[in-house]
Amino acid sequence: MSWAPFNSIINNHDIMYNIKEQETYINRPEYIEEQLEELELKIMNAYTYQDTITINYYHNHKSLSITGNINKIDAIYKKIKINNINISFFDIISVN
């Protein structure tokens, strides 16, 4: 094994990266009935009028954002399709 003077710096970098990743973790949103109705109304209006919207949603403990037109609403499985990405209605954080 050769001497690696900067090995500890690389390991510290990995540790700091992991800490920053954990700090950005979020939990799946939980809503009361009125909040769900408000989200549903915004989504239905955007779908009906083909408005461009921005949806912030939960995915793997992170908040992601997507902008586009809603292509499909699946009422049975409670999912929407926007820009060919399926998003569960229960993962939606906000709609703008």
N, C-alpha and C positions, 0 to 999 in steps of 0.2 A: 504494500500500500504506500503510495507516495504522499508526501506532505501536502496538505491542502490548507493554506493559511486563511482563505476566505470561506471555508466550509461553514463556520459558525455564523457568518453573515447571511449566507444563503438559507440556513435553517431558521434564523431569526426572521428573515423575510417571509418564509412560508408560514411561520407561526403568526406573524402580524397579519398576513393575508387571511388566515383562518379566523382570527379574532374579528377582523372587519367584516367578514362574511357573516359571522354569527350575530354581529350587531345589527345587520340589515334584515335579519329574519323577522317575519311578521306571522301572526296567526290568521287562520281563515276567518273572514268577517262573519259576525253574527248580527242579525237584524231583528227588530220587532216588526210586527205585521204592517204598521203604517209605512215604515221605511221600505219594505218589500213592495208594497203597492206603488210607492213613488218611483222606485226603480223600474218597475214593470210598466208604468205609464210612460216614462221617458223612452224606454226601449220600444214600446208599441208605436209611439208617435214618430220616432226616428225611422222605424221600419215602414210605417204607412206613408210617410211623406218622402222617403228615401233621402233623409238628411244625413250628412256626414257627422259622425259622432266620435268621441274619444271615450274609450272604456278602460278604466283601470281595474285590473283583476289580479286575483291571487293565483300563483303557480309556484309550487315547490318552495314555500316559505318566502316568496318574494312578491313584490308588487310590480306587475308588468303593465304596459300601456299599449293600446292599439287604436288607430284612427282609421275610419273607413265607413262604408255603408253596410248595413246588416243585410246579408244574403238570405238567411233563413232563420225562422224561429221554430224550434221543436218543442211544442207544448207538453208532449208526453214525457220526454226525458229532461225537460227544463234546461234546454241548451239553446244558445244562439250561435249562428255562424257568421263571422265577419272576416272578410279577406281570407276565406278558406281556413280559418282557425275556429274550432269549436270551443266555446267557453260555457262552462256550467253557470247557470243563473245564480247559484249559491256562492260562486267564487268572485262575483262582481263586487268591487269595492265602491266605485263611483262611475257615473255616466255624465259626461259633459257635452 
